[in-house]
């Protein structure tokens, strides 16, 4: 696994997400209301919706184009056809630097 620095925590308002490129793949990083971070593939597989712009709560993100919901911890779709998106491990250090873990470079 390889960690990729993508930005700073303070770039993401609480309760929102931001998309960052990780080795050419867009990854959405979400800052939950409790301060934790989650990361998923940033593009919905159904219609290419920008998942970083979706509404989030403590458990799911809702695609802004068609309302499909994805579990923020696993990437599993909670309804419809069950298509999942990739979930990534994400951390922030004491300076607020966000690191997304990937399986390959």
Beta strands, then each sheet from edge to edge (+ up, - down):
strand 1: 2-8
strand 2: 16-22
strand 3: 25-31
strand 4: 37-41
strand 5: 55-56
strand 6: 60-62
strand 7: 69-71
strand 8: 87-88
strand 9: 90-92
strand 10: 97-102
sheet 1: 1+ 10- 9+
sheet 2: 2+ 3- 4+ 8-
sheet 3: 5+ 6- 7+
end
